[in-house]
Amino acid sequence: MTDIEAEGHVVDHVVQAITKAHPEIDASQVEGLAHEEYAKLEQNPVQDYVEVLTEHAVKQRLHDA
């Protein structure tokens, strides 16, 4: 899987998970936040938890907004 494919997979998962749990939140807003949070984590040497950490960070940002 390429880096672009990996990012797309993570972003898609985060958008689906958050908008399923909170349909009142705009999917495009979640997608933008997911891309931003993924970018912060993509260079970490351990990639096993990037998806979970990205989702958590997006949820936190939405909560804080």
OpenMM code with the backbone's topology and positions (N, CA, C; nanometers):
from openmm import Vec3, app, unit

residues = "MET THR ASP ILE GLU ALA GLU GLY HIS VAL VAL ASP HIS VAL VAL GLN ALA ILE THR LYS ALA HIS PRO GLU ILE ASP ALA SER GLN VAL GLU GLY LEU ALA HIS GLU GLU TYR ALA LYS LEU GLU GLN ASN PRO VAL GLN ASP TYR VAL GLU VAL LEU THR GLU HIS ALA VAL LYS GLN ARG LEU HIS ASP ALA".split()
positions = [
    Vec3(0.0848, -0.1175, 0.0000),
    Vec3(0.0000, 0.0000, 0.0000),
    Vec3(0.0894, 0.1239, 0.0000),
    Vec3(0.0611, 0.2167, -0.0885),
    Vec3(0.1394, 0.3397, -0.0943),
    Vec3(0.1001, 0.4325, 0.0202),
    Vec3(0.1790, 0.5357, 0.0414),
    Vec3(0.1485, 0.6328, 0.1460),
    Vec3(0.0153, 0.7016, 0.1201),
    Vec3(-0.0119, 0.7340, -0.0053),
    Vec3(-0.1379, 0.8003, -0.0403),
    Vec3(-0.2549, 0.7071, -0.0147),
    Vec3(-0.2401, 0.5799, -0.0492),
    Vec3(-0.3464, 0.4820, -0.0233),
    Vec3(-0.3676, 0.4644, 0.1260),
    Vec3(-0.2582, 0.4617, 0.2029),
    Vec3(-0.2690, 0.4454, 0.3478),
    Vec3(-0.3422, 0.5632, 0.4088),
    Vec3(-0.3071, 0.6836, 0.3657),
    Vec3(-0.3753, 0.8025, 0.4180),
    Vec3(-0.5232, 0.7980, 0.3818),
    Vec3(-0.5542, 0.7638, 0.2582),
    Vec3(-0.6937, 0.7545, 0.2151),
    Vec3(-0.7715, 0.6545, 0.2974),
    Vec3(-0.7102, 0.5410, 0.3269),
    Vec3(-0.7761, 0.4390, 0.4080),
    Vec3(-0.8061, 0.4912, 0.5473),
    Vec3(-0.7081, 0.5535, 0.6094),
    Vec3(-0.7262, 0.6064, 0.7455),
    Vec3(-0.8322, 0.7155, 0.7459),
    Vec3(-0.8233, 0.8092, 0.6527),
    Vec3(-0.9192, 0.9195, 0.6477),
    Vec3(-1.0599, 0.8657, 0.6244),
    Vec3(-1.0759, 0.7737, 0.5316),
    Vec3(-1.2085, 0.7153, 0.5059),
    Vec3(-1.2648, 0.6490, 0.6310),
    Vec3(-1.1809, 0.5733, 0.7010),
    Vec3(-1.2261, 0.5058, 0.8224),
    Vec3(-1.2707, 0.6068, 0.9275),
    Vec3(-1.1910, 0.7102, 0.9469),
    Vec3(-1.2229, 0.8111, 1.0481),
    Vec3(-1.3533, 0.8824, 1.0124),
    Vec3(-1.3692, 0.9208, 0.8870),
    Vec3(-1.4917, 0.9892, 0.8435),
    Vec3(-1.6129, 0.8994, 0.8661),
    Vec3(-1.6038, 0.7742, 0.8268),
    Vec3(-1.7158, 0.6809, 0.8436),
    Vec3(-1.7492, 0.6595, 0.9903),
    Vec3(-1.6479, 0.6386, 1.0721),
    Vec3(-1.6718, 0.6108, 1.2139),
    Vec3(-1.7356, 0.7302, 1.2848),
    Vec3(-1.6840, 0.8490, 1.2588),
    Vec3(-1.7342, 0.9667, 1.3304),
    Vec3(-1.8712, 1.0083, 1.2785),
    Vec3(-1.8908, 1.0074, 1.1473),
    Vec3(-2.0216, 1.0498, 1.0953),
    Vec3(-2.1301, 0.9459, 1.1225),
    Vec3(-2.0918, 0.8207, 1.1391),
    Vec3(-2.1907, 0.7191, 1.1774),
    Vec3(-2.2374, 0.7427, 1.3205),
    Vec3(-2.1442, 0.7736, 1.4081),
    Vec3(-2.1779, 0.7985, 1.5484),
    Vec3(-2.2419, 0.9361, 1.5679),
    Vec3(-2.2069, 1.0319, 1.4809),
    Vec3(-2.2553, 1.1700, 1.4935),
    Vec3(-2.2979, 1.2216, 1.3563),
    Vec3(-2.4137, 1.1787, 1.3070),
    Vec3(-2.4564, 1.2179, 1.1720),
    Vec3(-2.4786, 1.3687, 1.1550),
    Vec3(-2.4870, 1.4407, 1.2643),
    Vec3(-2.5069, 1.5854, 1.2557),
    Vec3(-2.3780, 1.6593, 1.2177),
    Vec3(-2.2653, 1.5924, 1.2226),
    Vec3(-2.1369, 1.6541, 1.1885),
    Vec3(-2.1115, 1.6361, 1.0392),
    Vec3(-2.0731, 1.7437, 0.9749),
    Vec3(-2.0482, 1.7440, 0.8315),
    Vec3(-1.9269, 1.6571, 0.7970),
    Vec3(-1.9450, 1.5661, 0.7040),
    Vec3(-1.8384, 1.4728, 0.6660),
    Vec3(-1.7167, 1.5453, 0.6085),
    Vec3(-1.7385, 1.6538, 0.5364),
    Vec3(-1.6242, 1.7251, 0.4785),
    Vec3(-1.5396, 1.7913, 0.5872),
    Vec3(-1.6020, 1.8345, 0.6951),
    Vec3(-1.5268, 1.8905, 0.8083),
    Vec3(-1.4413, 1.7815, 0.8727),
    Vec3(-1.5009, 1.6654, 0.8937),
    Vec3(-1.4284, 1.5530, 0.9531),
    Vec3(-1.3132, 1.5117, 0.8621),
    Vec3(-1.3380, 1.5079, 0.7324),
    Vec3(-1.2331, 1.4691, 0.6379),
    Vec3(-1.1147, 1.5652, 0.6439),
    Vec3(-1.1424, 1.6938, 0.6475),
    Vec3(-1.0342, 1.7920, 0.6560),
    Vec3(-0.9522, 1.7760, 0.7822),
    Vec3(-1.0203, 1.7581, 0.8938),
    Vec3(-0.9498, 1.7385, 1.0206),
    Vec3(-0.8691, 1.6092, 1.0196),
    Vec3(-0.9259, 1.5046, 0.9608),
    Vec3(-0.8558, 1.3763, 0.9549),
    Vec3(-0.7274, 1.3880, 0.8734),
    Vec3(-0.7323, 1.4599, 0.7619),
    Vec3(-0.6103, 1.4802, 0.6819),
    Vec3(-0.5055, 1.5566, 0.7626),
    Vec3(-0.5476, 1.6589, 0.8344),
    Vec3(-0.4539, 1.7371, 0.9159),
    Vec3(-0.3899, 1.6517, 1.0249),
    Vec3(-0.4710, 1.5746, 1.0945),
    Vec3(-0.4195, 1.4921, 1.2040),
    Vec3(-0.3324, 1.3785, 1.1517),
    Vec3(-0.3702, 1.3204, 1.0398),
    Vec3(-0.2886, 1.2149, 0.9799),
    Vec3(-0.1503, 1.2691, 0.9443),
    Vec3(-0.1475, 1.3894, 0.8884),
    Vec3(-0.0200, 1.4505, 0.8486),
    Vec3(0.0739, 1.4668, 0.9680),
    Vec3(0.0183, 1.4913, 1.0845),
    Vec3(0.1006, 1.5064, 1.2048),
    Vec3(0.1635, 1.3734, 1.2477),
    Vec3(0.0985, 1.2625, 1.2128),
    Vec3(0.1410, 1.1309, 1.2606),
    Vec3(0.2124, 1.0451, 1.1556),
    Vec3(0.2046, 1.0827, 1.0294),
    Vec3(0.2513, 0.9929, 0.9246),
    Vec3(0.4015, 0.9658, 0.9264),
    Vec3(0.4801, 1.0500, 0.9896),
    Vec3(0.6246, 1.0286, 0.9936),
    Vec3(0.6703, 0.9521, 1.1176),
    Vec3(0.5780, 0.9179, 1.2054),
    Vec3(0.6149, 0.8412, 1.3248),
    Vec3(0.6697, 0.7050, 1.2838),
    Vec3(0.7717, 0.6570, 1.3535),
    Vec3(0.8306, 0.5286, 1.3161),
    Vec3(0.7356, 0.4101, 1.3377),
    Vec3(0.6482, 0.4192, 1.4344),
    Vec3(0.5513, 0.3119, 1.4598),
    Vec3(0.4180, 0.3548, 1.4002),
    Vec3(0.3727, 0.2808, 1.3013),
    Vec3(0.2505, 0.3172, 1.2294),
    Vec3(0.1288, 0.2353, 1.2714),
    Vec3(0.1453, 0.1444, 1.3653),
    Vec3(0.0373, 0.0540, 1.4041),
    Vec3(-0.0864, 0.1256, 1.4559),
    Vec3(-0.0700, 0.2389, 1.5183),
    Vec3(-0.1821, 0.3055, 1.5842),
    Vec3(-0.2205, 0.4381, 1.5202),
    Vec3(-0.1704, 0.4664, 1.4015),
    Vec3(-0.1989, 0.5944, 1.3370),
    Vec3(-0.3491, 0.6126, 1.3166),
    Vec3(-0.4183, 0.5087, 1.2748),
    Vec3(-0.5627, 0.5193, 1.2504),
    Vec3(-0.6377, 0.5549, 1.3784),
    Vec3(-0.6086, 0.4860, 1.4857),
    Vec3(-0.6752, 0.5104, 1.6141),
    Vec3(-0.6405, 0.6489, 1.6675),
    Vec3(-0.5131, 0.6858, 1.6579),
    Vec3(-0.4705, 0.8165, 1.7074),
    Vec3(-0.5306, 0.9298, 1.6246),
    Vec3(-0.5415, 0.9096, 1.4945),
    Vec3(-0.6035, 1.0102, 1.4082),
    Vec3(-0.7499, 1.0285, 1.4456),
    Vec3(-0.8216, 0.9183, 1.4623),
    Vec3(-0.9632, 0.9271, 1.4996),
    Vec3(-0.9794, 0.9971, 1.6342),
    Vec3(-0.8968, 0.9617, 1.7297),
    Vec3(-0.9051, 1.0233, 1.8620),
    Vec3(-0.8796, 1.1742, 1.8540),
    Vec3(-0.7792, 1.2141, 1.7778),
    Vec3(-0.7460, 1.3558, 1.7659),
    Vec3(-0.8582, 1.4340, 1.6989),
    Vec3(-0.9208, 1.3759, 1.5970),
    Vec3(-1.0319, 1.4435, 1.5296),
    Vec3(-1.1494, 1.4584, 1.6259),
    Vec3(-1.1811, 1.3538, 1.6993),
    Vec3(-1.2903, 1.3619, 1.7974),
    Vec3(-1.2624, 1.4712, 1.9004),
    Vec3(-1.1397, 1.4797, 1.9459),
    Vec3(-1.1030, 1.5811, 2.0446),
    Vec3(-1.1191, 1.7212, 1.9867),
    Vec3(-1.0736, 1.7413, 1.8647),
    Vec3(-1.0861, 1.8729, 1.8016),
    Vec3(-1.2315, 1.9112, 1.7799),
    Vec3(-1.3147, 1.8155, 1.7409),
    Vec3(-1.4566, 1.8442, 1.7237),
    Vec3(-1.5214, 1.8778, 1.8576),
    Vec3(-1.4813, 1.8090, 1.9611),
    Vec3(-1.5347, 1.8342, 2.0947),
    Vec3(-1.4949, 1.9720, 2.1447),
    Vec3(-1.3692, 2.0103, 2.1175),
    Vec3(-1.3171, 2.1381, 2.1650),
    Vec3(-1.3705, 2.2582, 2.0856),
    Vec3(-1.4194, 2.2308, 1.9642),
    Vec3(-1.4652, 2.3407, 1.8768),
    Vec3(-1.5912, 2.4072, 1.9274),
] * unit.nanometer
topology = app.Topology()
chain = topology.addChain("A")
for resn in residues:
    res = topology.addResidue(resn, chain)
    for name in ("N", "CA", "C"):
        topology.addAtom(name, app.Element.getBySymbol(name[0]), res)
